[in-house]
Amino acid sequence: MKDRLARIRLLALDVDGVLTDGKLWYGPDGELWKAFHVRDGLGIRLLHERGVEVAIVSARSSDALLRRLQDLRVRHIHVGREDKWAALQETMLALGFVASEVAFVGDDVLDLGVMREVGLAIAVADAHAKVLAAADWVTTLGGGNGAVREVADAILAERP
């Protein structure tokens, strides 16, 4: 696992169930609210500082998500894309990365296509059973509860 983590140059993340706990909160006027863990955000910033790119690949989009990604200065954003592998390939091509240099964190069956292709497939602890079975690594923390920081710390621990 250490060798695979050391090769990672791009961490791609699903959103609902990974950066959030998967719950969707609707306000009285229909606005969508999401909660993001501050430690996950710091993990993303630490990756940026150490030269690891971060991409978001999600079938959904929301104003709350876009605001959070702006705050974190995430540059590679693919939202509203059900074919997550095709979306991620666009970023890989733009950056000149190959699949073995990419880790992806997912939680549900829409993530399986990407997980089969990347160098390191990661599931959050509370992921769907099919995703857990397909993962190379399962975090100890659940989605929206610091799992992304756990992954970031592991990648950074193996960087020179």
Phi, psi and omega in degrees: 000322181300318179297319180293319178296322181294334180278349187289124176245347181219123174255119178252140186231136163287171182250289185292117183096352178240295175281342175236172178279004176093351178279142175248121181254126178250129178281174184298337179260013177087001180288148182263129178247142176223148177248136180239141181280130183297327180292326175298318179298317178294323176301319178296317179296320179296321176300313178304314182298331181262011173087013177265124178284152178232134178233147175250130180227107186220144176284341181248162173222154175203157177297322180299317179296311182298324177295315180297317181293326175296315179301323182272357180059037175284126185264334186255098187236121177235098179244155183070028184239107179285329175274084187292327180294316178299319179297314181294324178300329178298316178292318179301316180297315181298326182268347182077029180261153175253165187303325181293346179263007185242134170248145178229135177249124181225176182217345184219176191298335176295345181269349186298322180300317178291316184300329180288341188257331188279167180290331180217111180264123184238137175244143172286157187303327183259028180289165174300150184304322180293326178288318176302318181292329182274348187282144171282333182211140176243127180292161175276339181258153180275169178299137180076004183235029177101006180297321180293322177296321177301316179294314180302314180300320180293318178296313182294329179295337183258001180275145179293000000 
